[in-house]
Amino acid sequence: MSALAVATGTRRGPSVPQRTARVLGRWTLPVFTAVAVGYLLLPIAVMIVFSFNDPPGKFNFVWAEFSLAAWANPIGRPGLALALQTSLTIAFVSTIAATALGTLIALALTRYRFRGHGATNLFIFIPMATPEIVLGASLLTLFVATAQEPFKSFIPAGVFFPLGWNTILIAHIMFNISYVVVTVRARIQGFDRHLEEAAMDLGANEWVTFWKVTFPLILPGILAAALLAFSLSIDDFIITNFASGLTNTFPVWIWGTIRNNMPPQVNVIGTIIFGTAVGLVLLSTLLQRRGSARA
């Protein structure tokens, strides 16, 4: 600053490049985030809009006019109701099984050191790193092999996996466990073990400590893992297509029908599933905030 500016008490403001740099530094990240989120939500917005379309032909690809006909009868297509029921049932059962098994595995990997600890870590990440088409083909080979003579000596008598509902469920539990373990483990690693030690110093045994201290604190991670597992299960097509046989899930039904028609009911069901998932996430977030406020 010059001596004249000091004497007169005046101060020179920031230059144009400095102001420009400040504005860019302030707004670049928010604008980029908004564009990225908008890019991700654009297909969902198109799905929601076209659920109110009344297409003139068999394919719901071009906007014609606003209509609530598809919402009035969302499962009015042959086979759609059964396929949706199958998807929801498998997603629900596989989510419960994968969340229970994945949570126990995450606790074991975080809390204990045992023989094969490193190998278990590796095997947990393999389903996530393996391409789905390779994983689906491998599962198909496994399920078909259970009926072949050379493998019967290694398989208990009466164990057979015909392609269908059971094989889809096994496949979904298998790949969901990895995502559950990773999600719950991230929550457990930030857990303060002193809280458990304090509970046990006050007389609680391991079982009481787990349900009264550990489980409530890792519950947000378990819920997040369950929501992720449910979404992956109900959305999966590639692995399911290999393991389904003649059983149709919702994605497999869409793949089978899109060659002949694309009804707006598909958009309606997709909108309902999306809205339900968002609602559950918002409800979970609200409950967590209320719990934190009470604490």
N, C-alpha and C positions, 0 to 999 in steps of 0.2 A: 504494500500500500504506500502511495507516495506521501511525502511530508505535507503537501498542500491538502490532500484529502484528510489527513489526520488533524491538521489545524482547523479546517472548516467543519469537521465532524461529519463529513459525508462519506458514504461507503458505496463502492461500485457493486452493482448487482451481478448475479451470475450471467455469464455469456450465453449466447444462443446455443452453442454446442453443449454446454453444461446443462441447460434446461432440457434440451432434447434428450440427453443421456438419462436425466432423472425421470422424465416421462416414460421413456422406453423401459428403464429399469423397474418402474412401478407397474406398468401395464402389460409388459410382454408375457409374463408367466400367467396372469389371469386370462388374457385373451387366448393364449395357446391352450390352456386348460379347457376353456369354454368351447373352442373349436374341436378339440379332441373328444370331449364328451358328446358334443353335438354329432360328430361323425359316428360315434359308437351307437347313439340313440336313433339315428336316422332310419335304419331298417326297422326298428321297433315302431317308430312313428308311422312308417308306411304300412306296416302290418295292422296297426290299430285303425288307421284311416280306411283301409280296404276291407276291414271287417264290416263296414257300413255301406259297402258297394253292392249294387245290383247288376252284375255283369250280364251282357246280352247273350253270351255264349257259355261254353263249359269252363272257360279259363278266366280266373279273376285277376287278370293282368292289366286291364285298361279300365280307367274310371268311367262309369256310365252315369249313375245317379245315386243319390242317397237313399238307403233303405234299411229297415230294421228286420227284414225277413230272416236273415241269417241268425240274428240274435234271438228271434222268436223260436227258432228250431235249430239249435247249435249242433245237435247230434243226429240230424235227420238224413244222414247218408248211410248207405249199406256198409256194415262192418265198422263204422267209425266209433260207435258206442262201445263195442267189445274191445277194439284196439285201445281206446282211451282208458277203459277200465283196467286192462292188462298193464298198461304203462304206469298208471297210478298205483296199482297194487304192488307191482315189482319195485317201483321207486320207494314206496313206503317200507316194504319189508327189507329191501337191501340197505336202505338208510339206517334203519334200526340196527341191523346186524353189523354193518360196516362201522357205524359210530361206536357201538359197544366194543368190538374187537380193536378198532383203531385207537380208542382211548386207552385201553389196557396196554396195548403195544407202546404207545407214546409214553405212558407212565413208566413202563419197564425200561425203555431206552434212555429215559432222562434220569431216572433215579438209581439205576443199578448197573453194575459192570459184570458181565457174565461171558462165558465162552461163546463165541460166535456173535458178539455184539457188533463188530464191524461188518460182518457178512450180513447180518439182519438189516443194518442201515442201508447196505447196497441193494438188497433185495426189495426193500421198501421203495426205492427210487426207480427200480427197473420198469415197473408198469407205467410210470409217468414219463419215462424217457423213450420207451419203445413206441414206434408208430402204431396207431390203432389197427391198421390193416394187417400188420404183422401179428399183433396180439390176437386179433380176431381169428386169423387163419390158424394160429397155434392152438387156440382154444377149440376150434372146430376139429383139428386133428386129435386133440386129447379126448374130446367127447366121443368121436367116432371110434377111437382106438379101444374104448371100454367094451365095445361089442366084438372086437376081433379076438380070434383064438390065441395068438401069441401072448396077449396081455392078460388073459383071464387068470393065469397062474399068479399074477401080482395083485389082482383085484379081489376083494372079498366076494364071496358067492352072493349073487342076487343084486350086486351093485351094477347099475346100468344107467346111462344118462342119454336117453333119447332126446334129440333136439326139440326144444319147446320151452315151456314156461320155466322148468327147473334149471335148464342150462343157461337161460337168460339171467335168472336170479344169481346163479353161481358166478357168472361172468361179471355182473354188476357189483356184487360184493367184493370180488377180487380187485377190480381197478379202483373202487371207491375207498378201500382201506388205506391205500397210499396217501390219498388226499386228506383223509381224516387224520392220519398220523402226523403229517406235516403241519396241519392247522393246529391241532391240539398241542403238539410238541412246542410250537412257538409260544403258546400261552403258558405252558408249564415252565419253560425256561426263564420266564420273567416272574416266576412265583417266589415269594419270600418264604423260605423254609423256616424262618424263626417263628412264624405264626403257628406252624404245626408243633414245633418244639415247645412253645408256650402252652398250647392246649394239652400236650402230654404231661408237661410239668404240673398242670392243674388237675391231673388225675384221669384224663381221657385216654382210652386205649386206641390202638391203630384204627379200628373200625369206626369208632365214634369220631376220631379226628378227621378221617377221610370224609365222612358225610356231613360233618358240622363245619369243617374249615376248608379242606382241600376242594371238595366238589363244588361248593358255591362259588369259590374264587375262579375255578377253571371252567365253570358253566358257560360263560360267554364264548369261550373257544370251542366248546363242545357243540353249542347251538350253531355257531358259524360253520363248523365242520359238517353238521347234519344238513344244514341248508345247502351247502355246496354239494354234498353227496346226492341229495334229492334232485338238485338241478342237473347234475351230470347224468344221473340215471334216467330221468324222464326225457332228456335231450339226446341220449346216445343213439346213433344209427349204425356206425360201421361195425363195431363189435357185436351189437345186437343182430345185425343182418347175418353175420356168420353163425351165431348161436341160436337163432330163433326157429329154424326149421319151418314149419307151417304156421307158427304162432305170429300174429301181427301185434306189434306195439304201435303207438301213435306215429313215431317217425317212419317206421317201416310201412305203415299204411299210406302215409303221404307219398313215399317213394313209389309205391305200387300204383297209386291213383293218378299221380301227376302226369303220366304218359297219356292218359285219356281225358282227364279234367282236373281242374283246380278250384274247388268250390270255396266260397267265402267262409264257410263253417270252419275251415282250417285256420283262418285269421282270427275268427271269434274265439276258438279254443286257445290259440296262442296268446291272445290278449288276456283271457281269463287267467291262464297260468302265470303270465308275466305280472299281472296285477296282484295275484295272490302272493307271489314270491316277494314283491316289493312291500306289500302289506305286512308280511311276516317279519321282514327285516326291520321295518319301521317299528312294529310292535316290540321286537326284541330290543331295539335301541332305546325305546321309551321305558321298558321295564328295567334295563340296566341303569338308566339315568335316575329313575325313581329309587332303585336300590342304593345307588351311590349317595343320593341326597339324604336318604334315611340314615345311612351309615355316618 
